[in-house]
């Protein structure tokens, strides 16, 4: 007899549906657990509420299609990067914002700010758009086995975006920058902040502001990259070289 | 008076439309050059035919909407990576194959093989799908200012994919692998070959085959990544650390 296997995905639980050592999955997640993954009472599963803790559970009951789990163990920080990683992205079109979220969440971004850059040519994202991106982030979180939902925002300018940052090591993607190295001792414990220009790049005032704000220019490739490719590439590099 | 500026994009020319020091753009590219970018006779533009040479041209005539350029200078290898980079990708769904091509071409992949892995659960890509991916590669080539169209193929198995490889430094994305370093002297001149599993990962036989075929496992992040995120991440890393 094979012991019941933990399903190969995480399940989302609303924060207010966790009470003491019990949690209750909402309708769609219950359906997914009970019908798609056919988990039966007594079998294990793992849930996250996006707040930074994973709940290893045993299914206690499945009455009327509602999954109730007993929390066997809490795993704080499961799948989270060891330091916060903030990604500042010059606001592109809607499609590319979704691409960035889909790839940046599995690669460990803890905050993404799609700031309206001078050359973005558009207003910051409306709440409904951010809500949609948050749903994409939630799916990516489950898929990649992280437990803390990244902060998503859309500042009205680079200056405002920089104003809400804490300290940390700062890098901007720039074809004219230096190549990243490990010899230089780029690995460290401080938070990492990464900036990528909008389609059409930062304007001169933004570039000057980034220099004054201690962003080191690093080169990814000599080729021209779209905003979304540059965002994923700098994050993959930072996650491996700077942390 | 400002001198005419080279449009900020490249134009595609069919290889057989380059004759001596003249080239002729096809209908849609002529339209783009003459109507969208409003390039007038005497002004410069750059064309590529995907064969590995960029042609810096001066527009010679625009009669009946057909752009004919005089080739002022040939730039072999413009925007190409210094060594060939082959990406072996366990065949995912159609959408993710397009995502891989969109991001991998600007990051310098010179060949991509979407091989049908044991767990791909699907046949290799049909010619019509490869043709569609080639169109995406062409657009990405123009956008990122490269001049050689990558080779796109879809082998029926990992074994067949490996059989068509030349020598080179070989790496496979594997959460259990070592972290990439520069101290270890990963940078080099030999071709780079990168492998990424299909959704559901390589099976045991494929993993053993990769080991026997000298693929070093390197870890990107501890998180589970989709095939497409892993492909873009390992390429961004390789382009910066191994070349």
Interface residues (C-beta under 8 A of the other chain):
Chain A: X79 X81 X99 X102 X103 X106 X107 X108 X143 X144 X145 X146 X179 X180 X181 X182 X183 X220 X221 X222 X223 X224 X225 X226 X228 X229 X232 X233 X234 X236 X237 X239 X240 X241
Chain B: X79 X81 X99 X102 X103 X106 X107 X108 X143 X144 X145 X146 X179 X180 X181 X182 X183 X220 X221 X222 X223 X224 X225 X226 X228 X229 X232 X233 X234 X236 X237 X239 X240 X241
